[in-house]
Amino acid sequence: GSLGDPFRTIESLPGVAAVAWPAPIYVIRGSNPGNTGYFLDDLQVPQLFHLALGPSVIHPHIFDSMAFYPGGYPARYGRYVAGVVSAQTRAPAEDRTHGEAEIRLYDAGGMFSMPWPDHQGGVALAFRYSYAGALLSLLQNDVRISYWDYQVRADRRVLGWKLSLLVFGSSDDLVETGADLGNNSSASGEYLAQFHRASLRARRPLGEGQVALQIAFGQDRSTAPILANYPVTERALSLMPRALYERKGEDVDYEAGVDGQVEWLSPTIGVNEAGASDLAHKRTALLWGGYASTTLRAGARLSLTPALRFDCYTITGSSKMDLGPRLSARLRLDNMTWLSANGGRFSQAPNLGIQLPAAENFGLALYGLQTSWQGALGFGTGHLPGLEVEVTGYLQRYVLTDLRDPGLLAADPLARDFLIRRDARSYGVEILIRRPPRERLNGWISYTLSQSRSEE
């Protein structure tokens, strides 16, 4: 049910609703799609899925593992008020050369990996290219669509350090001709979303723990028409450092770190927008945070993870700070039954409600921070034959930047009153029935009963 894409399994998990299936635009626990963060090897990804058909921008065979946090995510991650999806890439094979190719109805791709000659690491590369536009043109000429993505990972062990270079990027191009863009006239428009990322990570033991350093660079671009036919292009360059120290013990684990982002944003607008928000102006964003967390274990039954995260946002000369305490706990009632709980406070800069490369980090002075208080309590058991069942209840209170008028089709996203600061509340019950991987037939069924309310 995931179209061969590990990331598409998100839409089958509790608390997740796809708002425009088959496009992978997800609402998680009543938040806006742009309130959930995506991270790859601890690096924030501005767009995880391609437009329209919606495969992820990461090739499945360079993917290793994924953790989904619908709420109460770890303090290592920040600057999102809803959930977090954290994925890891697979280390290149060090035994021998591997390669594969695939052809589908709408795209083709491949993956190749090989070890270094001294077997002190390896390199892997993957790519995908879509020819959906050529197929679509056979049916009609009003829409053209294309996308591509690439990933390169190179690992090397040098003088006790484990080095990992990750370079990846993605591009989507959607062109509509003869479309009605809201003013009862025929017009054309191009939607372009493109980004590139390059990250270098270094890890090594330090004392009884491990230190990890990361520096990443990014280049983003988005283009979309507004008010019938005027193109708006947003460009951004970014620098993203991260450092952490972690130590795992028999009864206590420690982790502390800092992370940041410096972003230079440069919009290009085809119409004079004198009264526009700073989304229409050149601006610099400086975002940084620090955190500390401890996991305490009382035997094999109880574990507690208190954490504290501090975030500072400076956008176009305006600054806001937020302190976010967090707590998660897990109690085993017996070997096959458990209770879980998590909660905390989270913050995020204003956004448009969806994720678009470079169309971010604006309006701090006008709207203030988005914030949330989250809490969840769960019960799970494996006593049913061949099944694990988990039931979770949650309550979340948001302050969001939301659309002032969601029903307005020809709105101007550059206008100062396009967004509104809105209070919201979401609560519900999530049920996950899972047949674990140790069974010959495995999988899961989920159900969510929830309600979301908003107030101006």
N, C-alpha and C positions, 0 to 999 in steps of 0.2 A: 503493500500500500504506500510505499515511499518513492515509487518510480526509480528504484535503485539508488537513492540518495540518502545517506545516513541522516542528514540534517532535516529532511522532510518528516522524519519520525516525530518531530516536535508537535506537529498538528494533531497527532493521535494521543497526546498526553493530557492528563487532567488539568483543567484550568485554562486550556488554550482553545481559542476560537479562530477559525480562518474566515476573515471578513469578505473575501472576494475570491473564493475557490474557482479555478485551480491556482491562482496567484498566491504565493506564500506570504501573505500579509497577515500577521497574527496579533490578536488582542489577548493579553495574558492577565487574568484576574481583573478585568474591567478597566485596564489602563489603555492608553493610546499605543499604537504599534511602535512609535518612536521612543517609548519609555522603557523598552527592553534592550539590553546591551548584548552584543555579540563579540566574543573574544576568541582569538586564535593564538595559541602559545602565549597567552597573557597580553596579546596586542589587540587593541580595539579595532574592529572591522566595521567600516561605515555602511556596508551593505552586504548581507550574507547571501542573498538570492538574486538571480537574474530577474528581469522584468518578464511579464506575460507567462511563459511556460514555466519559469521558476525553478530550474535546477540551481543548486547552490554554486557559489563561485569557487568552491574548493573541490578538486577532483576526489571522488570517493576513495581511490586507492592511495592517496597520500594522507588520508584521514586515519587517525588512530583511536581516539576515544572522545566522549562528550559527556559533560555534566550539565543538567538542566535544573535551574533554581527558579521556580515560579515566583518566589518571594524569599526574603530572609537570606540573601546570598552572602558569601564570605566577605570579610573586610578587605581581602586582597583586591577586590573589585569595587569600583565606585562610580559615581556620577550618573546613575540611573535610578529612577524611583519605582520601577516595577521589578522585573526579573532579569536574569542573566543566563546566557548560554555560553559555556566555556568549553572549547574544543582544543585538542592537541593533535599535532601532525605526527606522522609516523617517521621514526628515524630511518635513514637510508640503509638498505641491506648491506652487510659487511662480508657476506659469504661469497657471493658471486653476482654476476650481472643479471638483472631482471628487466623484462620489457613486456608491454602489452598494448593492444590497440582495440578500440571499440567504435562501432558505427551504429547509430540509432536513426530513427526516422527523421529527427530534426537537428541532430548535431553529431559530431565525431570528435574523438579525443584519444589520448594515449598517455602512457606513463613509462619512464625509463629510469633505472637506478643502477649504480655500480659502486663498488668499494674503491677507496684509494689503493694504490699499489702496495703500501705497507700495512693495509688493513687497520689503520688508525682513524677510521671514519668512512664516510661515503658521501655520495651526492645523488639526489633524485630530482627529476623534473617531470611535470605533468602539464597538460594543456587541454583545452576544449574549444571547438569552433562550431558555430551554428550556421546552418544553411536554411533555417526556417523561412527566411525572407524570400529565397528563391522559390520554395514550395508554395508559400502564401501568395506570391505574385501570379501563380497559375490560376488561383481562384478569384482574386480581385486585386485591383491596383490602388486602393485607397490607403492601405497600410503596408509599410515595409518595416521589418524587424530583423535585427542581427545582434549577436553577442559573442564574446570570447573571454577566456580567462587563462591564466597560467600560474604555476607555482614552481619554485625552485627551493630545495633545502639541501644545504651542505653542512656536514658535521665533521669535526676534527678535534682530536685530543692533543694538546700542546702543553708541556711543562705542568701537568697536574690540572689544567683547565679543560673543561669540556665546552668547546665552541660550537655554536649553531647559527648558521646564516639562513634566514628565510626571506625570500623575495616572492611576492605574489601581486596580482592585479586582475582587474576585471573591467569590461566595457559593455554597455547596453545602448543600442541606438534604435529608437522607435520613431518613425515618421508617419504622420497622418496627413493625407491630402483630401480636400473636399469635405472636411469635417465641420460640423456646426459647433463652434466653441462658445456658444452662449449668447451671441448677438444676432441670431437669425441670418447669418451670412456665411457663405462658404469661405473657408480659410485653410491654411496648412500650418502644421506645427511639428517641431522636432523635439523629442525627449531624449536626452543623452545623460547617462550616469556612468562615470568612469573614475577609477582610483588605482593607485599603485602604492605598495608598502614594501619597505626593506628593513629588516630587523636583524640585529646581531646580539646573541645571548651568550653569556659566559658564566659557567658554574664551577665551583670547586669547594672541597671541604675546608672548613675553618673551625678550629677547635673541635667541639663535639657536634657541630652543626654544619650547615652549608650556606654559602653566600651565592647569590645570583645577581648578575648585572645585565641590563638590557638597554640598548639604544636603538631607536627606530625613526625612520623618516617616512613621510607620506606626501603624496600629491593627489588632489581630488579635483573633480570637475563635474558640474551638473548644468544642463541647459534645459529650459522649458519655456513655452510661450505663456503669456498672461494677457488678460484683457483682449481677447480675440487673436492678436497676431504678433504682439511685441515680444521678442525673445529676451530672456534673462539668463545670463551665464554666471555661475558662481564658481570661483577657483580658490583653491587653498593649498598652502604648503605647511607642513607641520613637523615638529620635532617632539619625540616622545621618549623620555628616559624613565627607567624603572630600576629599583634596587630593593632587595629583600634579604633577610637572614632568617633561616628556620632551623629549629633544633627539635628532634624527635627523641623522646625518652620513654621509659617504661610506663610511667604514670602521668607525665606532663609533657605536652608539646608547646613550643613557643614559635611565634612568627611575628616579625615586624618589618615594615618596609615603607618606602615612599615611591610615588609615581607622579608624573606630570605630563602636560601637553602645552606646547607653545604653537599657536596656529596663526598664520597670516592669511586673511581672507580678502579677496579682491573680486567684487561683482562687476559685471559688464551689463548695462541696461540699455535697451533700445528705445526708451521713452524717458522723458524728464519726470522724476519722482521727487519733487522738492519736499513733500510732506511725508515721505516714506520713513519706515522704521530703519534702524541701522543695518538690517538685512540688505539694504540697497547701497550701503556705503563700505568703503574700505575700513577694515578694523583688525585689531590684534586681540587674541584671546590667550590668557595665561591661566591654566587650570592646574592645580597641584593638590596632592593629598598625602597624608601619612596615616598609618594604622598600626595597631598592635593587637594580637589575639593570643589566647592561651586555651589549650584543650586539657581539661582535667579529667582523669579517669579514676573512678572508685571501683576497683576490681573490674570484672567483665560485664557488669550490669549497667553502670551509670557513667555517662560522659557529659561534661558541660563545656561549652566554648563561649566564654564572654569575650567581647571584642569592642574596640573603640576606633572610630575613623573620623579624621578631621579633613574637610575639604575647603579649599579657597578658590573662588572664581573671580577673575578680573577680565571684563569684556568692555571695550571702548571706554576705558577709564573708570568704569563703575566696578566696585568690588563687593562681594558677599561671601560670608563664611558660614559653615554649618558643621555641627558636631553630631555625629551619629553613633550612639551606643547600640550594640547588637548582642543577642544572646541566642544560642541554640543548645538543645539538650536532647538526649536519647536515653531511655530507660528500658532495659530488658526485663520483662516480667518473668519470662522463662526462656528457654533456648529458641523458641519459635514465636514469641509474642513480644511486642515492644510498643512503647509510647514515644512520640517525638514532639518537639515544640521548637519554634523559632520566632523571632520578632526583632524589631529595631526601627531605627529612623534612617531615611535615605534622601538624597537630594540630587538635583539635576538642573542644568542650565535650561532656559526656555528653548523650545523647538517647535516645528510645524506640525507635530503629531505623527509624522512618518520620518523614516531615515532616508536622506538623500546626501550623497557626498558633497561636502563644502557648504551645504545649506543648513548651517548650524551655528551655535555660539553667537547669538545676537539677543538684543532686547532685554538685557539684564537690568538696566536702569528703568525700563518701561514696565516690565512684568514681574521682576523679582525671580527668586528661585522656585522651581517645582520641588515639592517635598512630599514625603509619605511616611506614615506610621503603619507598620505591618505586624500582624500576629497570626500564627497558625498553630493548630494542635492536631496531632494525628495518632491513630491507633492502627496497628498492623498485626497480622497473624499468619502463620504458615501451617496451622493445624489442619486445614482442609486438605484432603488428599490431592497431591499434585498441583496445588494452587497456593499463591500468596495473595492476601487481600489487605488493602490499606485504605482507610477512610480518613480524610483530612478536612477539617473545618478552618476557615480563614476569615479575617476581617482586616480591611485596609482602608485607610483614610488618606486621600490625596489632596494636594493643591496643584493643579495642572494648568499649563497654557493650552487652551483648547480653542477650536473654531468658534467665533462668535455666532455664526449662522451656518450650521452644517449643511443646510439645504440649498445654499447659494452656489450655483454652478459656475458663474463667471466672476468669482470674487478676485480681488487683487491681493496676493500674499505679501506685497510690499507695503500695503497700507497699514497705518499705525493701529487701526481698529480691526484688522483682520483676525487677530487673536484676542482672547479674553482670559483673565485669570479666574479659574473656576474651582470651587470646592467639590469634591466627589467622595463617594463612599461605596465600597464594594465588599460583598460578603457572600459566602457560599459553602457548599460541601462538595468534595471531590472523591470519587471512588475509582480505585485502580485494582483490577483483578488480573493477576499475572501468572502465567505458567512459566516457571523459571527455566533458564537455559540448560539445566541438567536433564530436563525431560526431552524425549525424542521430538515431540511437537511442543514448541514454545512460542510465546507471544503474549499479548495483553489486550484487555478491553477496558476502556475508561468511560466514565460518565461524570458530568459536572452539572450541578444545579446551583445557579448563582444569580445575583441581582446587583446591578450598578445604578447608582443615583448620583445626579450632579446638581449643583446649585450655583447660580451666578453670585 
